[in-house]
């Protein structure tokens, strides 16, 4: 199978290229591939003639999206429209990567995880622009798969895991980490495995949640990183979201329920297991 990966030089894209090594992969990234140039992008896709397109390219820095909303919509909504249009022209299957930020993050009760059937109510420009992109993808390619992911980390970063390991190896005051936001830490390897599974199921379409199983707070995530990484010397102390105000509001709970994958008989790994595997491979020199 020939698979084109937009944003193929990014953290998730790099993992997909590696994990899809049994297929012919085409990395579609800047400067040669520009998803905001509709005609040029479609022309390039037609020349490649992929069987499937995994659309990872996006503007993902949440606070930057608040400050540059026009650019966020240009990349996340219009860019996705252009990718979907190219897929339709080429007869390629579309798997579009989306986000937990399409939900409000205000659960009606705790514990809570958002299902694929829950109604998105994004509160940030990032979430709104990504949800607009989801709608574009489904309108243009009714058989598209929208793969929602969250709290992503992977080889080479950048990610929360890499930041914590770097800061934790330095002497200093205890690290304050938010303890009132919940979600699913998820490795790029776990997402790539879901993509491979979806590619093997041509009849699957619609919304699919693809995070690791179980949920935690950022503080609990950081403490697990500290437990796994030798040389992590700084203490971790909990703090509230209010102590670190940001331009874009963060979801209080954006954990995702994997209802569709579970119905298909597929289980993603628990976040603790995926993190342990990642730490062993990414920080091997610290494990000696």
N, C-alpha and C positions, 0 to 999 in steps of 0.2 A: 504494500500500500504506500502511496506517495502522500506525505503529510506536510503541509505548509504551516509554519508556526510564526505568527506575528509576535513581535517583541521577543524574538528568539534569542537575543543576547542578554535578556534580563534573567533574574534569579530563577523563576519558574521555567522560562524558555530553555535555559541551559540544561536544567534537569530533564526536561522533556526530550531534548535532543539526545541526551545520554540514554535515557530509559527506553526510548523508541528506536534504539539502534538496529533492531530487526527490520525496520521499515526504511524507506527512503525519505529522509527529512530535508526540508528546505527552510533555512532560516530567513525570515522576512523581517528586517529591521532597518532603522535609519542608518545611513542616509539614502540607500538605494530604494528602500520601500517606505513610502509615506502614506499612511492610511487616510490622511486628510486630503490627498489628491485623488479624487474618485476615479477619474478616467485613467490616469497613469497606473493606479493600483490595480484596477480591473484588467488593464492590458497585460500587466506583469503576471497576474494570476492565470489568465487565459494562456499565456505562453508556457507556464509551468504545468498547467492542467493537473492540479492535485486531486486526489480522491477525497481528502478531508482537510479542513483548516481549523487549527486550534488558535483561537484569537486571544492572545495574552496582552497585546499592546494596550496601554492605558495610561492615564495620568492618575497616579495612586497616592501621591503625597496629600494627605487629607487637608492640612492647613493651607497648603499652596492652592488647592482647589477653591477654598473660600476666598482667597485674595485674587485669584485669576479665574473667575467663574466662566468667562467667555472661552478661555482656552480649555477648561475642563470639559465643557459641553462639546467643543469642537473635536476633542480627542475621544471622549467617552461615549458621546451620543452619535455625532456625525461620523466619526471614525468607524464606529461599529456598523453604522448604516452602510458605509462604503465597503466594508469587509463583507457584510451580508449580501450586498448587491453583486459583488464580484463572485461570491460563492454561488449565487443563483445563476449567474451567467456561465460559470464553469461547470455547473452540476456537481459541486463539491459539498460534502456534508460539513456543517458548521458546528463547532463546539466553542462557545463563547464563555470566557472566564468572567465571573462577576463576584459579588462581595456580600458579606454579612451586613454592610452598612446600608443596604436597601431597607432594613428594618429600623424601627424607631429606637430600639434598644430599651424600651420601657415595658417590661413584661407585666402581664396582668397579675402574676403571682410568681413565687419562687418555690422550688426550682422550676426553670422554664427553658425550653429550647424551641426555636422557631422552625415550623414545618414548611415544606414547599408550598403548601396550600394557604399559609397565612398571608394576609394582605400587606405588601410593603408600604411603609410610611416613612421614607427617609427624612432625616433632619439636617443633613449636611449637603453641600454642593456636590461633594464626591458621591455620596449615596444617591442623590437625585439624578446626577448625570449618568451614573452606572445603571440605574433603573431605567432611565430613558433609553440607554443602549440595549438593555434586555428587550424592551418593547420593540425597538427597531429590528433587532435580530429575529424575533419571533414573527413580526409582521411580514418581513421580506422572505424569510426562510422558515415556514411553518414547522418544518421537521428539525429545526435547530435544537441543540442541547445547551441550556444555560447552566453552567457549572459554578455554583457559589462556593467560595472558599473564604478563609479568615485566618488571622494571626499567623501569617506565613513566615517560614524560615527555610533556608536551604543552603547548599554549598556556596561558599564565596560571599554570601550575604548580598546586600545589607539586611540585617534583621535584628529583632529584639535579643535573640540568643547571642549574636556576635557582640552586640553592645554590652550586654551583661557580663559576658566572659572577659571582655577587655577592661571594663570598669572594675570588675570583681578581682582581677589579678593585681590591681594597684592598691597601695596602702592609702587609707583615707577614712573619712567619716562614713558611718553606715549609709547604705544606699536606700533612699526612700522610694518605694514602689507602690503604685496604686493598688488598693485592695478592695475597691468597690465597683470594679468593672469585671464582668464575667464573659468568657468565650471559650473557643476551642483552639488551642495551639495546634498548628498543622504543618507538617513537613512537605516540602515540594515533592519528595519521593512518594508520599501517600497520595498526593494529588495526581502525580504522573501515573501511578498504578490505577487510579480511578479512570483516568483518560484512556489507558490501555483497555480497561474493562468495557468502557462505553464504546470504543472503536470496534470491539468484538461483538457488540449488540446493535446492529444497524437499525432495529426497530425502535430503539429507545429515543425519545425526544422530550422536550419540555424542560421544566426546572428540576435540577438535581443538586442536592447539597452534598459537598464532598470534603468536609472537615474530618479531623480525627475524632474518635469517640471520647466521651466524658468532657467535662468542663472545669474551669478553674478561674481564679483571678490572676491578674498580672503578677501580684505579689507571690502567689502560690507557684506560678510558672517560674519566677525568678529563684525561689527557694529550691525548686527541683533542679534547676540549672546548677546552682551552687552545690547541691548534694552530689551531682554527677561529675563536676569538673574539679580535679585536684588543683590546688593553687588558687582557688577562689577564696580570698582571705577576708573580704569585707562582709560585714553583717548586713542583713536586709531587714528593713523595718517597714511596716505598712503605713500608708498614708491615704488620704481621700482625694478624689478627683478635684474637689474644690481647692485643695492646696496647690494644684498645678493647672490653673486655667489656661485653656488653649483657644485659638480662634474658632475651631470647629468643635462642637459638642461631641464627646465620646459616648458611645452606647453603654448604658448601665449593664445590659445583658444582651449579647448578640450571638449566643450559642445556637448552633444549628442542629436540628434533628435530621437524621439521614433516612427518612421514611422511604423514599424511592429506592435507594440502594438496598436497603434492608428487604424490601418487597422482592427485589431481584436476586436475593440471596447473597448479597455482597456486604461485607463488614470492613470498615476502615479500622486501622489499629488504634488502640488507646493512645492518647497523647503522650502519656508517660513512656510507653514502649517506643514510640516513634522518636521521641526526643533522645532516649538512651541510645538508640541505634545511630542517630545523627551525631551525637557527641562523640561516640567511639570512632566514627569515621572522620569527622571534621576536625577534631582536636586530639588526634592520636598522640601527638608529641607531648601533650599535657597528661596523658594517661600512663606514661612510662614511669 
